[in-house]
Amino acid sequence: MYHNMIYLLRTFHKKKPREFLNAGISPEFRQNSERETLMSSNSVVKQIKKANFTWRFVISVVLIVATLLIAFLLIPNHTKYYTARENIFSLPCNSYKVDKYYKGKTYSIYDWFAENKDGKFYIAPVQDKNEEDYYLIVYIPKKYEAKVETIMDQTYEYMDSGDESVLTEYISCNGYVTDVNAKTSQFLEQYFDAISAPPAVRERVCSKMFVMVPLSKVLASEGTAYIALCLILLIFAVAIPLTGLTGSYLKPLKKKLSAMNMTLEDLDNEFSDPLFTYGNIQVSKDHIIQINATPTILPIKDIVWIYPSKMNQVNSAPIYRGIFMTRYHQCFQLNVKNQAEADSLCQSVHKLQSRALYGYVIENSTMYYKRFNELIDYVYNQNDAPSEVTEEGNVSVSGNATTESSTPAFQNQENASVSPVSAPADSENILPETISENFTSGLPDPTKKE
């Protein structure tokens, strides 16, 4: 009997696990749950967040790469300056490396033998790897001249007394090593001649010299500007992704939706099952939305003129767009992949706003730019179509049917995927309602002759 019960339990769970789990769930609840799951997977808001995150991530990576390039290509010497650790006066003179940066801290300086407008050339004591005494030429800027005089005095006092306690003052300044040039060697020989230095002294001068560079000069150089630029780029590289976590980029969209008495939830519900999709462009019965880092939403009821456009470029592929002119004198340009998509997008939207003008022809352009009041009256007040728009071979707008003209789309458009453009200043009627985020000026009037 025990084995029979185990068999029955295993058979029950094996054959009907779903029925067992869903036994207490109503069909209506299950249907709503499935619909919510589908909406979540097709959520427009999630797609916008993903597009915004991708955009921010790409920008952050670009900024970091730019920072690294500047750091390694434009400011290597300044990096070496700040990272210098070895004191040149404590190292053997035959270990010095040209163009390497060292710390320069010394308590002893003998004398100077030449000068220029920025500083003087001094002789300071050093040793080689065998601890034999040598002389190092040190170029010291004039800002340290008073301190150097004090150090020279204490150096001679030490040489007379042998008391190291007198060596209290010192100079400390980073700098770099370079070869002694012929002119510097000539001045040094003249100095040795003046003091009647023996050959043994002349032979113990290092073949390399140390050039002190004060920090103030480094800070005033263009390298500091590069360092500041790197810091700024790094701050932006970190801040751009972090600010995306706050969702502040959704505020403009929320503001537009609020003007339409909509919320983000309403937007998700409306586009949970869009009528048409063209890449990142989706069309519902009431709106068109372009999903990217800065989404654009366009109420279909505001559209008064629709036409596909192709803009040829010299060194790259043509740009295909759907152009949507609104009753608020806005121009929305939505980029698509090819001419077929541009035609399909415009025709799909025109089915939903059938009284809007369709196609780019001179009659439609004249109506939009010169007789805007009549166009608005026709689209929204259901009046008969004006006679200029019904000529054979162009566009017929009588009733609800339209026929596309073969006249080419107007070419002189901006490059942005969605760029608002206003009508010319001589438009006779501009409705009091405007959407300032999408309004600029400067769309040329194609009907005017140059």
C-alpha positions as CSV (number, residue, x, y, z in Angstrom):
1,M,0.0,0.0,0.0
2,Y,2.9,2.3,0.8
3,H,4.4,1.8,-2.6
4,N,1.1,2.4,-4.3
5,M,0.7,5.8,-2.6
6,I,4.2,6.9,-3.7
7,Y,3.4,5.8,-7.2
8,L,0.2,7.8,-7.3
9,L,1.8,11.0,-5.9
10,R,4.7,10.8,-8.4
11,T,2.2,10.2,-11.3
12,F,0.1,13.2,-10.2
13,H,3.0,15.6,-10.0
14,K,4.6,14.3,-13.2
15,K,1.4,14.5,-15.3
16,K,-0.3,17.7,-14.1
17,P,2.1,20.1,-12.4
18,R,0.7,23.2,-14.2
19,E,-2.9,22.3,-13.4
20,F,-1.9,21.7,-9.8
21,L,-0.1,25.1,-9.5
22,N,-2.8,27.0,-11.4
23,A,-5.8,25.3,-9.7
24,G,-6.7,28.5,-7.8
25,I,-6.0,31.1,-10.5
26,S,-8.9,32.5,-12.5
27,P,-8.6,32.7,-16.3
28,E,-9.0,36.6,-16.1
29,F,-6.1,36.9,-13.7
30,R,-3.9,34.6,-15.9
31,Q,-4.8,36.6,-19.0
32,N,-4.0,39.9,-17.3
33,S,-0.7,38.5,-16.0
34,E,0.3,37.3,-19.5
35,R,-0.5,40.8,-20.9
36,E,1.5,42.5,-18.3
37,T,4.5,40.3,-19.0
38,L,4.2,41.1,-22.7
39,M,4.0,44.8,-22.0
40,S,7.0,44.6,-19.7
41,S,9.1,43.0,-22.5
42,N,7.9,45.6,-25.0
43,S,8.1,48.5,-22.6
44,V,8.9,51.8,-24.4
45,V,10.2,53.3,-21.2
46,K,12.6,50.4,-20.7
47,Q,13.8,50.7,-24.3
48,I,14.4,54.5,-23.7
49,K,16.3,53.7,-20.5
50,K,18.4,51.1,-22.4
51,A,19.2,53.5,-25.2
52,N,20.1,56.3,-22.8
53,F,22.4,53.9,-20.8
54,T,24.1,52.8,-24.0
55,W,24.6,56.4,-25.1
56,R,26.0,57.4,-21.7
57,F,28.3,54.3,-21.6
58,V,29.7,55.1,-25.1
59,I,30.3,58.7,-24.1
60,S,32.0,57.7,-20.9
61,V,34.3,55.3,-22.8
62,V,35.2,57.9,-25.3
63,L,36.0,60.4,-22.5
64,I,38.2,57.9,-20.7
65,V,40.1,57.0,-24.0
66,A,40.6,60.7,-24.7
67,T,41.9,61.2,-21.1
68,L,44.4,58.4,-21.5
69,L,45.6,59.7,-24.9
70,I,46.2,63.1,-23.4
71,A,47.9,61.7,-20.4
72,F,50.3,59.5,-22.3
73,L,51.0,61.6,-25.4
74,L,50.8,65.2,-24.2
75,I,51.9,65.4,-20.6
76,P,54.5,62.6,-20.1
77,N,57.2,65.1,-19.0
78,H,54.9,66.6,-16.4
79,T,54.0,63.2,-15.2
80,K,57.7,62.4,-14.8
81,Y,58.2,65.7,-13.0
82,Y,55.6,64.9,-10.3
83,T,56.7,61.3,-9.9
84,A,60.5,62.1,-9.6
85,R,61.8,60.3,-6.4
86,E,65.6,60.0,-6.6
87,N,67.8,62.8,-5.3
88,I,70.3,63.6,-8.0
89,F,72.9,64.8,-5.5
90,S,72.9,61.4,-3.7
91,L,73.4,59.4,-6.9
92,P,76.7,58.5,-8.6
93,C,77.2,61.1,-11.4
94,N,78.0,58.3,-13.9
95,S,74.4,56.9,-13.4
96,Y,72.6,60.0,-14.6
97,K,70.2,59.5,-17.5
98,V,69.4,62.3,-20.0
99,D,65.8,63.6,-20.0
100,K,65.0,61.8,-16.8
101,Y,63.5,63.8,-13.9
102,Y,65.1,63.8,-10.5
103,K,64.6,65.5,-7.2
104,G,67.3,68.1,-6.5
105,K,68.0,68.7,-2.8
106,T,71.5,69.9,-1.8
107,Y,73.2,71.7,1.2
108,S,76.3,72.6,-0.7
109,I,77.0,74.8,-3.8
110,Y,80.5,76.2,-4.6
111,D,80.1,79.0,-7.1
112,W,78.4,80.2,-10.3
113,F,80.2,80.8,-13.6
114,A,77.6,82.0,-16.1
115,E,74.1,83.4,-16.2
116,N,71.2,84.3,-18.5
117,K,68.0,86.3,-18.0
118,D,66.2,83.4,-16.2
119,G,68.9,82.0,-13.9
120,K,72.6,81.1,-13.2
121,F,74.9,78.1,-13.8
122,Y,76.4,76.8,-10.6
123,I,78.9,74.2,-9.6
124,A,77.8,71.7,-6.9
125,P,79.7,68.7,-5.3
126,V,78.7,65.1,-6.2
127,Q,80.4,61.8,-6.3
128,D,80.7,58.9,-8.7
129,K,80.1,55.2,-8.0
130,N,83.6,54.9,-6.5
131,E,82.8,57.8,-4.1
132,E,85.3,60.1,-5.8
133,D,84.5,63.8,-5.8
134,Y,83.1,65.3,-9.0
135,Y,81.5,68.6,-10.0
136,L,78.0,68.9,-11.3
137,I,76.8,71.9,-13.3
138,V,73.4,72.9,-12.0
139,Y,71.1,75.5,-13.6
140,I,69.1,77.3,-10.9
141,P,66.3,79.8,-11.6
142,K,66.8,83.3,-10.3
143,K,63.9,83.0,-7.8
144,Y,66.3,80.8,-5.7
145,E,69.2,83.3,-5.9
146,A,69.0,84.6,-2.4
147,K,68.8,81.1,-0.9
148,V,71.7,79.9,-3.1
149,E,73.9,82.7,-1.7
150,T,73.2,81.5,1.8
151,I,74.0,78.0,0.9
152,M,77.3,79.0,-0.8
153,D,78.3,80.9,2.4
154,Q,77.6,77.9,4.6
155,T,79.4,75.7,2.2
156,Y,82.6,77.7,2.5
157,E,82.1,77.8,6.3
158,Y,81.9,74.1,6.4
159,M,85.0,73.7,4.2
160,D,86.9,76.0,6.7
161,S,85.7,74.3,9.9
162,G,84.7,70.8,8.9
163,D,81.6,71.2,11.1
164,E,78.6,69.7,9.4
165,S,76.2,71.4,11.8
166,V,76.6,74.6,9.9
167,L,74.9,73.0,6.9
168,T,71.3,74.0,7.8
169,E,70.0,75.7,4.6
170,Y,69.2,73.7,1.5
171,I,67.5,74.1,-1.8
172,S,65.0,71.5,-3.1
173,C,63.6,71.6,-6.6
174,N,62.8,68.9,-9.2
175,G,64.4,69.0,-12.6
176,Y,65.8,67.0,-15.5
177,V,69.3,65.9,-16.7
178,T,70.6,67.0,-20.1
179,D,74.0,67.0,-21.8
180,V,76.4,69.9,-21.3
181,N,76.4,71.9,-24.5
182,A,79.5,73.5,-26.1
183,K,78.6,77.1,-25.0
184,T,78.2,76.1,-21.4
185,S,81.5,74.2,-21.5
186,Q,83.2,77.3,-23.0
187,F,81.9,79.5,-20.1
188,L,83.1,76.9,-17.6
189,E,86.6,76.9,-19.1
190,Q,86.8,80.6,-18.9
191,Y,85.8,80.4,-15.2
192,F,88.5,77.8,-14.6
193,D,91.0,80.0,-16.3
194,A,90.0,83.0,-14.2
195,I,90.6,81.0,-10.9
196,S,93.6,79.1,-12.3
197,A,92.0,75.7,-11.7
198,P,94.4,72.8,-12.1
199,P,93.8,70.1,-14.8
200,A,92.7,67.6,-12.1
201,V,89.7,69.9,-11.2
202,R,88.8,70.4,-14.9
203,E,88.7,66.7,-15.5
204,R,86.3,66.0,-12.7
205,V,83.3,67.9,-14.3
206,C,80.3,65.7,-15.1
207,S,79.4,65.4,-18.8
208,K,75.8,66.0,-17.9
209,M,74.1,68.9,-16.1
210,F,71.0,69.3,-14.0
211,V,68.3,71.8,-14.8
212,M,66.1,72.8,-11.9
213,V,62.4,73.5,-12.9
214,P,60.4,75.3,-10.3
215,L,56.9,74.1,-9.6
216,S,55.4,77.5,-10.5
217,K,56.8,77.2,-14.0
218,V,55.3,73.7,-14.3
219,L,51.9,74.9,-13.1
220,A,52.0,77.8,-15.5
221,S,52.8,75.6,-18.5
222,E,50.4,74.1,-21.0
223,G,51.0,70.7,-19.5
224,T,49.0,71.8,-16.4
225,A,46.2,72.8,-18.8
226,Y,46.3,69.2,-20.1
227,I,46.2,67.8,-16.6
228,A,43.3,70.0,-15.8
229,L,41.6,68.9,-19.0
230,C,42.2,65.2,-18.0
231,L,40.6,65.8,-14.6
232,I,37.6,67.5,-16.2
233,L,37.2,64.6,-18.7
234,L,37.4,62.0,-15.9
235,I,34.8,63.9,-13.8
236,F,32.4,63.9,-16.8
237,A,33.3,60.3,-17.6
238,V,32.1,59.3,-14.1
239,A,29.3,61.8,-13.8
240,I,27.5,61.0,-17.0
241,P,26.7,57.4,-16.2
242,L,25.9,58.2,-12.5
243,T,23.5,61.0,-13.4
244,G,21.7,58.5,-15.7
245,L,20.8,56.5,-12.5
246,T,18.7,59.4,-11.3
247,G,16.4,59.2,-14.3
248,S,16.6,63.0,-14.9
249,Y,16.8,62.4,-18.7
250,L,13.1,61.3,-18.5
251,K,12.0,64.8,-17.3
252,P,11.7,66.4,-20.8
253,L,9.6,63.3,-21.9
254,K,7.4,63.5,-18.8
255,K,6.9,67.2,-19.4
256,K,5.7,66.6,-23.0
257,L,3.5,63.7,-21.8
258,S,2.1,65.9,-19.1
259,A,1.0,68.5,-21.7
260,M,-0.8,65.6,-23.5
261,N,-2.4,64.5,-20.2
262,M,-0.3,61.3,-20.3
263,T,2.1,59.5,-18.0
264,L,4.9,57.1,-18.6
265,E,2.6,54.2,-17.8
266,D,0.1,55.5,-20.4
267,L,2.9,55.6,-22.9
268,D,3.9,52.0,-22.2
269,N,0.2,50.9,-22.5
270,E,-0.2,52.7,-25.8
271,F,2.9,51.2,-27.3
272,S,2.6,47.7,-25.8
273,D,1.5,46.6,-29.2
274,P,2.4,49.2,-31.8
275,L,0.7,49.3,-35.2
276,F,3.9,49.8,-37.1
277,T,7.6,49.6,-36.2
278,Y,10.5,51.0,-38.3
279,G,13.8,50.4,-36.5
280,N,13.6,52.7,-33.4
281,I,10.4,54.4,-34.6
282,Q,7.1,53.1,-33.5
283,V,3.6,54.2,-34.5
284,S,0.4,53.8,-32.5
285,K,-3.0,55.1,-33.5
286,D,-2.3,58.4,-31.7
287,H,1.4,59.0,-31.6
288,I,4.8,58.5,-33.3
289,I,7.8,57.9,-31.0
290,Q,11.4,57.7,-31.8
291,I,13.2,55.6,-29.1
292,N,16.7,56.9,-28.4
293,A,18.7,58.6,-25.6
294,T,16.5,61.7,-26.0
295,P,13.2,60.3,-27.3
296,T,10.9,62.3,-29.5
297,I,7.1,61.9,-29.4
298,L,4.8,63.4,-32.0
299,P,0.9,63.4,-31.7
300,I,-0.4,62.3,-35.1
301,K,-3.4,64.6,-34.8
302,D,-1.0,67.6,-35.1
303,I,0.4,66.5,-38.5
304,V,-0.8,68.6,-41.5
305,W,1.8,67.7,-44.1
306,I,3.7,64.4,-44.7
307,Y,6.3,63.4,-47.2
308,P,9.2,61.0,-47.6
309,S,12.6,62.6,-48.2
310,K,16.0,61.4,-49.6
311,M,19.1,63.6,-49.1
312,N,22.1,62.7,-51.2
313,Q,25.5,63.1,-49.7
314,V,28.8,63.5,-51.5
315,N,31.0,61.0,-49.7
316,S,28.5,58.8,-47.9
317,A,25.2,57.0,-48.4
318,P,22.0,58.9,-48.8
319,I,19.8,59.8,-45.8
320,Y,16.2,58.7,-45.9
321,R,13.6,60.4,-43.8
322,G,10.0,60.7,-43.1
323,I,9.1,64.4,-42.8
324,F,6.2,65.5,-40.7
325,M,5.1,69.1,-40.6
326,T,2.7,70.1,-37.8
327,R,0.1,72.7,-37.2
328,Y,2.6,74.3,-34.8
329,H,5.1,75.0,-37.6
330,Q,7.3,72.2,-36.4
331,C,9.3,69.9,-38.7
332,F,10.0,66.4,-37.4
333,Q,12.6,64.5,-39.5
334,L,12.7,60.8,-38.6
335,N,15.6,58.8,-40.2
336,V,15.0,55.3,-41.6
337,K,17.1,52.8,-43.4
338,N,16.0,53.1,-47.0
339,Q,13.5,54.7,-49.4
340,A,11.0,51.8,-48.9
341,E,10.9,52.4,-45.2
342,A,10.5,56.1,-45.7
343,D,7.6,55.6,-48.0
344,S,6.0,53.0,-45.8
345,L,6.3,55.1,-42.6
346,C,4.8,58.1,-44.3
347,Q,1.9,56.1,-45.8
348,S,1.2,54.3,-42.5
349,V,1.0,57.6,-40.7
350,H,-1.1,59.2,-43.4
351,K,-3.7,56.4,-43.0
352,L,-4.1,57.6,-39.5
353,Q,-4.2,61.3,-40.4
354,S,-5.8,61.1,-43.8
355,R,-6.7,64.7,-44.3
356,A,-3.0,65.8,-44.0
357,L,-1.3,66.8,-47.2
358,Y,0.9,64.0,-48.7
359,G,4.0,64.3,-50.9
360,Y,6.4,67.1,-51.6
361,V,5.0,69.1,-54.5
362,I,4.9,72.8,-55.1
363,E,1.1,73.0,-54.4
364,N,1.5,71.5,-50.9
365,S,4.5,73.8,-50.2
366,T,2.5,76.8,-51.2
367,M,-0.4,75.8,-49.1
368,Y,1.8,75.2,-46.0
369,Y,3.9,78.4,-46.3
370,K,1.5,80.8,-48.0
371,R,-2.1,79.7,-47.2
372,F,-1.6,78.1,-43.8
373,N,-5.0,79.2,-42.5
374,E,-6.8,77.4,-45.3
375,L,-4.7,74.3,-44.7
376,I,-5.7,74.3,-41.0
377,D,-9.3,74.9,-41.9
378,Y,-9.2,72.0,-44.3
379,V,-7.5,69.5,-42.0
380,Y,-9.4,70.2,-38.9
381,N,-12.7,71.8,-39.9
382,Q,-13.4,69.3,-42.7
383,N,-13.8,72.0,-45.4
384,D,-13.3,71.2,-49.0
385,A,-9.8,71.1,-50.4
386,P,-8.5,74.3,-51.9
387,S,-8.4,74.3,-55.7
388,E,-4.6,74.6,-56.0
389,V,-4.1,71.3,-54.3
390,T,-6.3,69.3,-56.6
391,E,-4.5,69.7,-59.9
392,E,-4.0,66.5,-61.8
393,G,-0.5,64.9,-61.6
394,N,0.2,66.3,-58.1
395,V,-1.7,65.7,-55.0
396,S,-5.4,65.3,-54.6
397,V,-6.8,66.0,-51.1
398,S,-10.5,66.2,-51.9
399,G,-12.4,63.9,-49.6
400,N,-10.0,61.5,-47.7
401,A,-7.9,60.1,-50.5
402,T,-4.5,61.2,-51.5
403,T,-2.2,60.4,-54.4
404,E,1.6,60.8,-54.1
405,S,3.4,62.9,-56.7
406,S,6.6,61.9,-58.4
407,T,8.1,65.2,-57.7
408,P,11.4,64.7,-55.7
409,A,11.5,65.3,-52.0
410,F,12.9,68.6,-50.9
411,Q,16.6,68.3,-50.5
412,N,18.0,71.0,-48.2
413,Q,17.3,69.4,-44.8
414,E,19.3,69.3,-41.7
415,N,21.4,66.3,-40.7
416,A,19.8,65.6,-37.3
417,S,17.4,62.7,-37.1
418,V,14.8,64.9,-35.5
419,S,15.2,68.6,-35.9
420,P,12.4,71.1,-35.3
421,V,12.2,73.9,-37.9
422,S,9.8,76.8,-38.1
423,A,8.0,78.4,-40.9
424,P,9.2,81.7,-42.4
425,A,8.4,85.0,-40.7
426,D,5.8,85.9,-43.4
427,S,3.4,83.1,-42.4
428,E,0.0,84.7,-42.1
429,N,-1.2,82.7,-39.1
430,I,0.5,81.0,-36.3
431,L,-1.6,79.3,-33.8
432,P,-1.3,80.5,-30.2
433,E,-0.3,77.1,-28.9
434,T,3.4,76.3,-29.4
435,I,5.8,73.6,-28.1
436,S,8.9,75.5,-27.3
437,E,11.2,72.4,-27.1
438,N,10.7,71.7,-30.8
439,F,10.5,75.3,-32.2
440,T,13.3,77.1,-34.0
441,S,13.4,79.4,-37.0
442,G,14.9,79.3,-40.4
443,L,13.1,76.8,-42.7
444,P,13.5,78.2,-46.3
445,D,10.5,78.8,-48.5
446,P,11.0,76.6,-51.6
447,T,8.4,78.6,-53.5
448,K,10.5,81.7,-53.6
449,K,12.7,82.3,-56.6
450,E,16.2,83.4,-56.0
